[in-house]
Amino acid sequence: MRVLVVEDNPSVSSMLELFFSKEGLEGDFAGDGLEGYRKFKEGDYDLLVLDWMLPGMDGISLCRKIRETGSEVPIIMLTAKDSESDQVIGFEMGADDYVTKPFSPLTLMARIKAVARRSRKAGDFDAGIRTAHFVAHKETREVLKDGEPIDNLTPKEFDLLLFFLQHPKQVFSREQLLEQVWGYQFYGDERTVDVHIKRLRKKIPEGDRLFHTVWGVGYKFEELAD
């Protein structure tokens, strides 16, 4: 697996380069956002790790610019920012995951493997899913509600919606959603799920009546009766 890391701290880059070598990953490194974008355009990477604070072009702007090319390569953000509003910004720009500094290389490695595994398993979803009000196509990542396209979803918001469409009326804990949609065991970052549910409720018409909070457990998806 080829991983591009855009990180301006040489110590962090050296640590990851050593760790990647031990794990059998091919790591490529850039020290600023502009160099990172150039390498992204020239290379063929399976996953990107972007630091939030970068010279030249910050990580969020880089993430947005990459998504504007149409690329769906998995992106993990590295950042010292851990507030919900910061996570929202990252996810809205198209990030798939979010690792807060300081971090353990083992934790980052687990996230990399999980995101990569999830990306490889994406084809396991039904390419065409139809419910009472929704039509979703995994291959084209298109979703319609009552015939109207919902085209402002981030990649992970689409994955979460697709999972719920496949499992209507089933109650899932945050830990289960992290494992099934993000592909990793629960690490205590349950706000990731909450942020995505909140965004889906806002972006999908009548979304607040589709995604139900089951107090003390988690969430379920149930369509409105005709």
Disulfide bonds with the S-S distance in Angstrom:
none
